[in-house]
Amino acid sequence: MNVMDQFNRISPDAKLYFYSQFSCSAALFFWCWAGLNTISMTKGMDLGFISFATVILTSIYFLMKKGKNPTKFSRLCSVLSHLLVSSNYALGVLYALKIGPKPLYRFGTYCVIFTIIWLILAVYSWRLVTNVIIHEILEADESENLYSFGPKRIKSTRS
């Protein structure tokens, strides 16, 4: 049995739970880094201090629910928090190459890479939560039909 077969055997809610652990840990690391940057700055603040906090909050929400019963609104919040981090990195690219006193190519490269990573994570987060929602709907339909006798009647919408 290969790794992908083992991964596919994991329930969608467990995948969401594990992903939430990962994203919370990663966001917490970068949130601390942004906090240190903010403390060392003479003016302004590192916007990562805010954007990473949103990822931490949405991840904690999914962790508290153990990856079960997500709503469409929680899916939207998760994706928007990831997109906020990605846009923060995109602003970093703009700063590194256009706004700063001189081009900062290494910082710009770092920001481009992490803009792409967080965009990918936003899509992955959307797909994970969607899979859990679909899985729970299908499970509810199966359990509803488990003890029903005879064919299921479909209500007509015609007048």
Salt bridges, closest charged atoms under 4 A:
ASP13 OD2 - LYS68 NZ 2.35
GLU139 OE2 - HIS135 NE2 3.05
GLU144 OE2 - LYS152 NZ 3.32
